[in-house]
Amino acid sequence: MSFDYNFYVQKYPDCAKMNYIDACNHFLTHGINEKRQFCSSLEHFEYDCYIQYNKNCANKNYLDACSHFLQHFVMEKCCFNFKLKYFDYDFYKIYYSDCKDLNYKDACIHFLQDGIKQQRIFSPNLKYFDYNFYKKHYTDCAKLSWFDASTHFLMHGIKEQRIFSPNLVYFDYNFYKKYYTDCAKLSWFDTCTHFISYGIPERRLISPLLKHLNIKYYKSKDQNLKGATFLDTCVHFLEFGISEKRLFCSQIEHLDEEYYKQRYADCAEMSWYDTCVHFLEFGISEKRLFCSQIEHLDEEYYKQRYADCAEMSWYDICIHFLQNEDPHKTLQIILPTHVPLPNEGIKILHNNYDDNEVIQSYKFIHITKTGGTSIEEFGIQLNLRYGRFDSLFNKRFGYWHQPAYFISKRNRNRYNWFTVVRNPYNRIISEVNFLILSGHLTMLDIKFMNIYLQNLLESIYKEDKLDIEFLESDKLMFKFHFVPQHYYTHVGDKMLNNLKILRFENLVKDVNDFFISIGVKETFDVHSQINEKKVFKLEDISKQNIELINRIYDCDFKLFGYNKLN
C-alpha cells in the first residue's frame, strides 16, 4: 500500500502547497484520522460503507480496511461506496453493451463517474422504473434526484408497494394474480413487472371493472380513441368512462338505469356501473326487465308470431323488438287501442322533410291539456311523427305523455325538444272537463266537482311531495294527467338544455314561429279542442282547491311566469 503524493495534494486544497515530506506527515498526523484518501484507487472508497457491508472487515481500522480493499475488492466484489449498495454488476455490464468487457472495479467506477449522471439503471428491478412519474406521484419524493429516487424505490418503494410506472395507476394486484393462475404465487413487484412485460402485449385485464368492457365497441363510440392502444382504452374507461356513464358493451344500450333500479329493490342503491354489471351478470339470465318499453312484451307470443325470432333467447327477443323499424308493427304492440296509426285518414301536406336534420332532431314533449293533440295532427300532415304518432318515441320512452323526469339522461340529451305550457288553473279545469266529456266521469255539480278535485289533488300530493306511483298508475284513466308541468321540462332544478317552450295562451303564433325557425313552411292554424264544450270554468273552483293548486303547482307558476290567485 503506497502513499500517492501527487494525488493527495491535488485532492485536498489545504495540502496543495506542501512538499512530499510535509504531505506525508500531514497524512500520518491528520489524514488517517480524517479518513482521507491517499491514492487514486481509493477515490470512491467510503470506509463506513466498506466495514458495514463486508463482515470480515467490520472491526478493521481505516488503514487496514483500505489495505484489504486494494488487495481483495475486485475478486470479492466488495461494496465500497454507499451508492453501490444496489448496484448489480452482472446486470449492468449485460444491459449496457459499452460495459460488457469491464471488470467489477471498472464497472463500479464507470457507474459512479458516468452512469449516475447518465441515469443508467443499475438493477433489474429498475427496468420499468419511471423516475418522473415516481417523484410526481409521491410528494415525499418530489425533490429527489434520479439516483436518490431510484434508491428510495429499491429500499422502500417495493416493500411499500409503491407504483413505479403510469401503466400501473389502475393496476389491481390482487385481482390480477387471482384472475390469472400463472401469477397466483407472484409477489407484488413480480406481478407488476409481469403485467408490464407480458400482460400489456397479451391484453390482460388490470381491474375487475374491465371484465365486461368491449374494447372494439367502446372505441367505436369515440373518435378520439380510434388509435388508442388496448391499455390506453382500458385506462380511459376507468378514468372517464365510468364516471361519464359511457356505454361499454352493446348489451347495455337499451338498459334504462333509473327504470331498472326503481323496479328491482336489490339494485336501488347501486351506482350506474354496478347496475350495468348486475344486469349483465344476473339480469339477462333472470329475464329482468330493463326498460319500460318491454313491460308488455310476451316472449312466447312474439316467437310464435315471427318465424325469424323462433330460436332467439329472451334477451335477443327484447332487442329485436326494440330495434324493429316497422312502425305499424311497433304501434300495434305498444300503443293504446284508441290511438290512430300514422297516416290513417290524414291528408299529407308535405313529404320532403325526411332529410332535414334540424327538423328531424326535434321530439315533442306532450304535456296533457296544452293543445298537444293538434300539434301531433299537424305534424303527421307534414309526415313528422310527434307524440302518439312517433313510434320511436313510444318504443324508446314508453309513453308519449311521459315527462322528462322519467326519461333517462342519455335519452334526454339525445334529441332537441319542444313543448307547450299552460296556466295551471286553466289546465286543471280542462283536465276535469276532459274526464267528464270523454265519459270517464259522470256529470257532477260544482259542489261534487270540487270534492272530487280535492280528493284527487290530495292523492297526488302526499307529505309535501308528489306521489309518483299514483301518477303513473291508471287510477286517473290516463297516465300522467295532472302531473305538474315542470316535471316535463325540468329534472330536479335544471331545465332541459335543449328545450323550446311554447305557450298555450298564444298557441297558433308560438307554434308557427317555432316551426318557421326550424324550416317548416306550412302554417299551423288548428286546435281541435279550443272550442270544446266547457262543463266547468275557472270560477267554479273552490277557494280550498285554489290553495291546493297554488301549493302543488307552485313551481309551474314560478318557472313559467303565471300569477297565482289569492
C-alpha positions in Angstrom: 0.0 0.0 0.0 1.7 3.2 -1.1 1.0 6.9 -0.5 0.4 8.9 -3.7 1.8 12.3 -3.1 0.5 13.9 -6.3 -3.0 12.6 -5.8 -3.1 13.7 -2.2 -2.0 17.4 -2.7 -4.3 17.7 -5.8 -7.4 16.3 -4.0 -7.1 18.3 -0.8 -6.7 22.1 -1.3 -5.3 22.6 2.3 -2.3 20.4 1.2 -1.8 21.9 -2.2 1.4 23.7 -1.4 3.0 21.0 0.7 6.2 19.3 -0.3 6.5 15.5 -0.2 7.6 15.2 3.5 5.0 17.7 4.8 2.3 15.9 2.8 3.4 12.5 4.3 3.5 13.9 7.8 0.0 15.5 7.3 -1.5 12.2 6.2 0.1 10.3 9.2 -0.9 13.0 11.6 -4.4 14.1 10.3 -5.3 12.2 7.1 -5.7 8.8 8.7 -7.9 10.1 11.5 -9.9 12.1 9.0 -10.1 9.0 6.7 -8.6 10.9 3.8 -8.0 9.0 0.5 -4.3 8.7 -0.3 -4.2 7.1 -3.8 -6.4 7.2 -6.9 -7.6 3.6 -6.3 -9.3 4.9 -3.2 -11.1 7.8 -4.9 -14.6 6.4 -4.4 -13.8 4.4 -1.3 -16.0 5.0 1.7 -14.7 3.5 4.9 -18.0 3.4 6.8 -19.7 1.7 3.9 -16.9 -0.9 3.5 -16.9 -2.1 7.1 -20.7 -2.1 7.2 -21.3 -4.3 4.2 -18.1 -6.5 4.4 -18.4 -8.6 7.6 -14.7 -9.7 7.6 -13.7 -6.0 7.8 -16.2 -5.0 10.5 -13.5 -4.3 13.1 -10.7 -3.1 10.9 -9.3 0.4 11.3 -9.1 2.8 8.4 -5.7 1.8 7.0 -6.3 -1.9 7.4 -9.7 -1.6 5.6 -8.0 0.4 2.8 -5.3 -2.3 2.5 -8.0 -5.1 2.4 -9.9 -3.1 -0.2 -6.9 -2.6 -2.5 -6.0 -6.3 -2.3 -9.3 -8.1 -2.4 -12.3 -5.9 -3.5 -12.1 -6.9 -7.2 -12.0 -10.6 -6.5 -14.6 -10.4 -3.8 -16.8 -7.7 -5.4 -17.0 -5.8 -2.2 -19.3 -2.8 -1.8 -17.1 0.1 -1.1 -19.4 3.1 -1.7 -22.9 3.6 -0.4 -24.1 4.4 -3.9 -23.2 0.8 -4.9 -25.5 -0.7 -2.3 -28.0 -1.8 -5.0 -25.5 -1.9 -7.9 -25.8 -5.1 -9.8 -22.6 -5.7 -11.7 -23.7 -8.6 -13.8 -26.9 -6.8 -14.9 -25.1 -3.6 -15.6 -22.5 -5.0 -18.0 -25.1 -7.1 -19.8 -27.6 -4.3 -20.1 -25.1 -1.8 -21.5 -23.0 -3.1 -24.4 -20.3 -0.5 -23.8 -19.6 -2.0 -20.4 -19.7 -5.7 -21.3 -15.9 -6.2 -21.1 -15.4 -4.2 -17.8 -14.3 -6.0 -14.7 -16.0 -5.3 -11.4 -13.8 -2.4 -10.4 -14.1 -0.6 -13.7 -17.8 -1.2 -13.9 -18.3 0.4 -10.5 -16.1 3.3 -11.4 -18.0 3.8 -14.7 -21.3 3.8 -12.8 -20.1 6.3 -10.2 -18.5 8.6 -12.6 -20.8 8.4 -15.6 -23.7 6.0 -15.0 -25.4 8.2 -12.4 -25.1 11.3 -14.5 -26.5 9.4 -17.5 -29.3 7.9 -15.4 -28.3 4.4 -16.3 -30.3 1.8 -14.5 -28.2 -0.3 -12.1 -30.6 -3.0 -11.0 -33.0 -5.3 -12.9 -35.7 -4.0 -10.5 -35.4 -0.6 -12.1 -36.1 -1.8 -15.6 -39.6 -0.4 -15.6 -39.0 2.4 -13.1 -40.2 5.8 -14.3 -38.4 8.5 -12.4 -40.6 11.4 -13.5 -43.8 9.5 -12.7 -42.5 8.3 -9.3 -41.5 11.7 -7.9 -44.6 13.3 -9.2 -46.9 10.6 -7.8 -45.3 10.6 -4.3 -44.9 14.0 -2.7 -42.3 12.8 -0.3 -40.1 12.1 -3.3 -40.8 15.3 -5.2 -37.4 16.8 -4.7 -35.3 13.7 -5.0 -32.6 13.3 -7.7 -32.9 10.4 -10.2 -30.4 8.3 -8.2 -32.0 9.1 -4.9 -35.5 8.3 -6.2 -34.2 5.1 -7.7 -32.6 4.1 -4.4 -35.7 5.1 -2.5 -37.8 2.8 -4.7 -35.4 -0.1 -4.2 -35.1 0.5 -0.4 -38.7 1.5 0.4 -40.9 1.6 -2.6 -41.0 -2.1 -3.3 -41.8 -3.0 0.3 -44.5 -0.3 0.5 -45.9 -1.4 -2.9 -45.5 2.0 -4.4 -46.4 2.0 -8.1 -43.4 3.0 -10.4 -45.0 3.4 -13.8 -48.0 5.2 -15.2 -49.1 1.8 -16.6 -49.8 0.8 -13.0 -52.1 3.6 -11.9 -55.2 1.4 -12.3 -53.5 -1.9 -11.9 -55.2 -4.1 -9.3 -52.6 -6.5 -8.0 -55.0 -8.8 -6.0 -57.4 -9.1 -8.9 -54.6 -9.8 -11.4 -52.9 -12.6 -9.5 -56.3 -14.2 -8.7 -57.7 -13.8 -12.2 -54.6 -15.2 -13.9 -53.5 -18.5 -12.3 -49.9 -18.3 -13.8 -49.4 -15.3 -11.5 -51.0 -16.7 -8.4 -47.8 -17.1 -6.4 -46.0 -14.0 -7.6 -45.1 -11.2 -5.2 -46.5 -7.7 -5.7 -43.4 -6.5 -7.5 -43.1 -9.6 -9.7 -46.8 -9.3 -10.6 -46.4 -5.7 -11.6 -43.4 -6.5 -13.8 -45.2 -9.5 -15.3 -48.0 -7.2 -16.3 -45.7 -4.7 -17.9 -43.6 -7.4 -19.6 -46.4 -9.8 -20.7 -49.8 -8.5 -19.5 -49.9 -5.4 -21.7 -48.9 -7.2 -25.0 -51.2 -10.1 -24.1 -54.1 -7.6 -23.4 -54.6 -8.9 -19.9 -57.2 -7.1 -17.7 -55.9 -4.9 -14.9 -59.1 -4.4 -12.9 -62.3 -6.2 -12.2 -64.1 -3.2 -13.6 -62.9 -4.2 -17.1 -64.5 -7.7 -17.2 -67.4 -6.5 -19.4 -65.5 -3.9 -21.4 -65.7 -4.5 -25.1 -62.7 -2.6 -26.4 -63.8 -2.5 -30.1 -67.3 -1.3 -29.1 -66.0 1.3 -26.7 -63.6 2.8 -29.2 -66.3 2.9 -31.9 -68.2 5.3 -29.7 -65.5 7.9 -29.5 -63.4 9.1 -32.5 -60.7 10.3 -30.1 -60.0 6.7 -29.2 -59.6 5.5 -32.7 -55.8 5.0 -32.4 -55.7 4.2 -28.7 -53.9 1.0 -27.5 -55.7 -1.7 -25.5 -54.2 -0.4 -22.3 -55.0 3.3 -23.1 -58.6 2.4 -23.8 -58.9 0.5 -20.5 -57.4 3.4 -18.6 -59.8 5.9 -20.4 -62.8 3.8 -19.4 -61.6 3.6 -15.8 -60.7 7.3 -15.6 -63.6 8.8 -17.6 -65.9 6.2 -18.9 -67.4 5.0 -15.7 -67.9 8.5 -14.2 -69.4 9.7 -17.5 -71.6 6.7 -17.8 -70.2 5.7 -21.2 -71.6 2.6 -22.8 -69.0 -0.2 -22.7 -70.8 -3.1 -24.5 -73.7 -3.5 -26.8 -75.8 -5.4 -24.3 -76.4 -2.3 -22.1 -77.5 0.0 -25.0 -81.2 -0.3 -24.0 -80.7 -0.6 -20.3 -82.6 2.2 -18.5 -80.7 2.7 -15.3 -83.5 4.6 -13.4 -86.2 2.1 -14.5 -84.1 -0.9 -13.5 -83.3 0.5 -10.1 -86.8 1.5 -9.4 -88.2 -1.9 -10.5 -85.7 -4.0 -8.5 -85.2 -3.2 -4.9 -82.0 -5.1 -4.6 -80.5 -2.7 -7.1 -82.0 0.5 -5.8 -78.8 1.9 -4.2 -76.4 0.7 -6.9 -74.2 3.1 -8.9 -74.7 3.3 -12.7 -71.8 0.9 -13.3 -72.9 -1.6 -10.7 -76.4 -1.6 -12.2 -74.9 -2.4 -15.6 -72.8 -5.2 -14.3 -75.8 -6.6 -12.3 -77.8 -6.6 -15.5 -75.1 -8.4 -17.4 -74.3 -11.0 -14.8 -77.8 -11.6 -13.4 -80.4 -9.5 -15.1 -80.2 -11.2 -18.5 -80.2 -14.7 -17.2 -83.0 -13.9 -14.8 -85.0 -12.2 -17.5 -85.3 -9.0 -15.6 -87.0 -6.1 -17.5 -84.5 -3.4 -18.4 -86.7 -0.6 -19.9 -90.4 0.2 -19.8 -90.9 -0.5 -23.5 -90.7 -4.3 -22.9 -93.1 -4.4 -20.0 -95.9 -5.9 -22.1 -93.7 -7.9 -24.5 -94.8 -11.6 -24.5 -91.8 -13.6 -25.4 -93.6 -16.8 -26.5 -96.2 -14.9 -28.4 -93.5 -12.9 -30.2 -91.5 -16.0 -31.1 -94.6 -17.8 -32.4 -95.8 -14.8 -34.4 -92.5 -14.1 -36.1 -90.7 -17.1 -37.5 -87.3 -15.3 -37.8 -87.4 -15.0 -34.0 -88.4 -18.5 -33.1 -84.9 -19.6 -31.9 -83.9 -16.4 -30.2 -83.2 -16.1 -26.5 -85.3 -13.9 -24.2 -82.8 -11.1 -24.4 -82.4 -11.3 -28.1 -86.2 -11.2 -28.5 -86.2 -7.9 -26.4 -83.5 -6.3 -28.5 -85.2 -7.4 -31.8 -88.4 -5.8 -30.6 -86.7 -2.6 -29.5 -84.7 -2.3 -32.7 -87.6 -3.2 -35.0 -88.0 -0.5 -37.6 -91.6 -1.4 -38.7 -93.7 1.4 -37.2 -97.0 -0.3 -37.8 -95.9 -3.5 -36.1 -94.5 -1.5 -33.2 -97.5 0.7 -32.7 -99.9 -2.3 -32.9 -98.0 -3.9 -30.0 -97.4 -0.8 -27.8 -99.9 2.0 -28.3 -103.3 2.0 -26.7 -106.1 0.9 -29.0 -107.8 4.4 -29.2 -104.7 5.9 -31.0 -104.9 6.1 -34.8 -102.0 4.7 -36.7 -99.9 7.3 -38.7 -101.5 8.4 -42.0 -104.9 6.8 -41.3 -107.4 9.3 -42.9 -105.0 12.2 -42.6 -104.1 14.3 -45.6 -100.4 14.7 -46.1 -99.4 18.3 -46.8 -95.7 17.8 -47.3 -93.3 14.9 -47.6 -89.8 16.5 -48.1 -88.6 16.9 -44.5 -87.1 13.5 -44.1 -83.6 14.7 -44.9 -83.8 17.9 -42.9 -81.5 17.2 -39.9 -82.7 20.2 -37.8 -86.4 19.3 -38.1 -85.8 15.6 -37.6 -83.7 16.4 -34.4 -86.8 17.6 -32.5 -89.1 15.5 -30.4 -92.3 16.8 -28.9 -93.0 16.5 -25.1 -96.8 16.4 -24.9 -98.0 17.9 -21.6 -101.6 17.0 -21.1 -104.3 19.5 -21.9 -102.0 22.0 -23.6 -103.1 21.6 -27.2 -100.6 18.9 -27.9 -103.1 16.7 -29.9 -103.4 19.5 -32.5 -99.6 19.7 -32.8 -99.4 16.0 -33.3 -102.1 16.0 -36.0 -100.4 19.0 -37.8 -97.1 17.2 -37.6 -98.4 14.0 -39.2 -99.8 16.0 -42.1 -96.1 17.0 -42.7 -95.0 13.4 -42.3 -93.5 14.5 -39.0 -94.4 12.0 -36.2 -94.8 13.7 -32.9 -96.1 12.3 -29.6 -98.5 9.5 -30.1 -97.6 9.1 -33.8 -93.9 8.8 -33.0 -93.1 5.1 -32.9 -89.5 5.7 -31.9 -90.6 7.9 -29.0 -93.1 5.3 -27.8 -90.6 2.5 -28.3 -87.8 4.3 -26.6 -89.5 6.2 -23.8 -92.7 4.1 -23.2 -95.5 6.6 -23.4 -96.0 9.9 -25.3 -97.2 11.8 -22.2 -94.1 10.7 -20.3 -92.4 13.7 -18.5 -88.7 14.3 -18.9 -88.4 13.4 -15.3 -89.0 9.8 -16.2 -86.7 9.7 -19.3 -83.1 8.6 -18.8 -80.4 11.2 -19.0 -78.9 9.6 -22.1 -82.1 9.8 -24.0 -82.9 13.3 -22.8 -79.6 14.5 -24.2 -80.0 12.6 -27.5 -82.6 15.0 -29.0 -83.8 18.6 -29.2 -87.3 19.0 -27.6 -90.2 21.4 -27.7 -93.4 21.6 -25.6 -96.3 23.8 -24.7 -97.1 25.0 -21.2 -100.4 26.5 -19.9 -101.8 28.4 -16.9 -102.1 25.8 -14.2 -105.6 26.8 -13.2 -107.0 26.5 -16.7 -105.1 23.3 -17.3 -106.6 21.7 -14.2 -110.2 22.7 -15.0 -109.5 21.4 -18.6 -108.4 18.1 -17.1 -111.7 17.8 -15.2 -113.8 18.7 -18.2 -111.9 16.2 -20.3 -112.7 13.4 -17.9 -116.4 14.3 -18.0 -116.7 14.8 -21.7 -114.8 11.6 -22.5 -117.2 9.6 -20.4 -114.8 8.7 -17.6 -116.7 10.7 -15.0 -120.5 11.2 -14.7 -121.7 14.8 -14.8 -121.1 16.5 -11.5 -122.4 19.7 -9.9 -120.0 22.3 -8.7 -120.0 21.0 -5.2 -119.2 17.4 -6.0 -116.7 18.5 -8.7 -114.8 20.3 -6.0 -115.0 17.3 -3.7 -113.7 15.1 -6.5 -110.9 17.6 -7.4 -109.9 18.0 -3.7 -109.6 14.2 -3.3 -107.6 13.9 -6.5 -105.2 16.7 -5.7 -104.6 15.4 -2.2 -103.9 11.9 -3.6 -101.3 13.4 -6.0 -99.5 15.3 -3.2 -98.7 13.4 0.0 -96.3 14.6 2.7 -95.4 17.7 0.7 -94.2 15.7 -2.3 -95.7 14.1 -5.4 -96.9 10.6 -5.2 -95.2 9.3 -8.3 -96.7 5.8 -8.0 -100.2 7.3 -8.1 -99.4 9.5 -11.1 -98.0 6.6 -13.0 -101.0 4.3 -12.3 -104.2 4.0 -14.3 -106.3 5.4 -11.5 -106.7 8.6 -13.4 -107.9 6.8 -16.5 -104.9 8.1 -18.4 -101.3 8.1 -17.2 -99.5 11.3 -16.2 -102.6 13.6 -16.4 -102.4 16.3 -13.7 -98.6 16.0 -13.4 -97.1 19.4 -12.7 -95.7 20.8 -15.9 -92.1 21.4 -14.7 -91.7 17.6 -14.5 -91.9 17.6 -18.3 -89.4 20.5 -18.7 -87.0 20.0 -15.7 -85.1 17.3 -14.0 -84.6 18.5 -10.4 -83.9 22.2 -10.6 -82.4 22.1 -14.1 -84.3 22.6 -17.3 -83.5 20.5 -20.3 -80.8 22.5 -22.1 -82.2 21.7 -25.5 -85.8 22.5 -24.9 -88.0 25.2 -26.6 -91.1 26.2 -24.5 -94.2 27.5 -26.3 -97.4 28.9 -24.6 -100.9 27.6 -24.9 -102.3 31.2 -24.4 -100.5 32.2 -27.7 -100.6 28.7 -29.3 -101.0 29.4 -33.0 -98.4 32.2 -33.1 -95.9 30.4 -30.9 -96.2 27.1 -32.9 -95.9 28.9 -36.2 -92.9 30.9 -35.1 -91.2 27.8 -33.8 -91.8 25.8 -37.0 -90.6 28.7 -39.2 -87.4 28.9 -37.1 -86.5 25.2 -37.8 -87.5 25.4 -41.5 -91.2 24.2 -41.7 -93.0 26.2 -44.4 -96.6 25.1 -43.7 -98.8 27.1 -41.4 -100.4 25.7 -38.2 -103.9 27.0 -37.9 -105.9 24.5 -35.9 -106.5 23.5 -32.4 -109.2 20.8 -32.3 -110.1 21.3 -28.6 -110.0 25.1 -28.3 -113.8 25.3 -28.8 -114.6 22.2 -26.8 -117.6 22.4 -24.5 -116.8 23.9 -21.1 -118.6 22.0 -18.4 -116.9 23.9 -15.6 -115.0 27.2 -15.6 -112.1 28.5 -13.5 -114.6 30.5 -11.4 -116.2 27.2 -10.3 -113.0 26.0 -8.4 -113.4 26.4 -4.7 -111.0 28.5 -2.6 -109.7 25.4 -0.9 -108.8 23.8 -4.2 -107.2 27.1 -5.4 -104.9 26.9 -2.3 -104.2 23.2 -3.2 -103.3 24.1 -6.8 -101.1 27.0 -5.6 -99.2 24.6 -3.4 -98.9 21.6 -5.7 -98.2 23.6 -8.8 -96.1 26.3 -7.1 -93.0 25.6 -9.4 -95.2 25.9 -12.5 -96.3 29.3 -11.5 -92.8 30.5 -10.7 -91.0 28.9 -13.7 -93.4 29.8 -16.4 -94.5 33.2 -15.1 -98.1 32.7 -14.3 -99.8 34.7 -11.5 -101.4 33.0 -8.5 -104.9 33.8 -7.4 -105.3 34.8 -3.7 
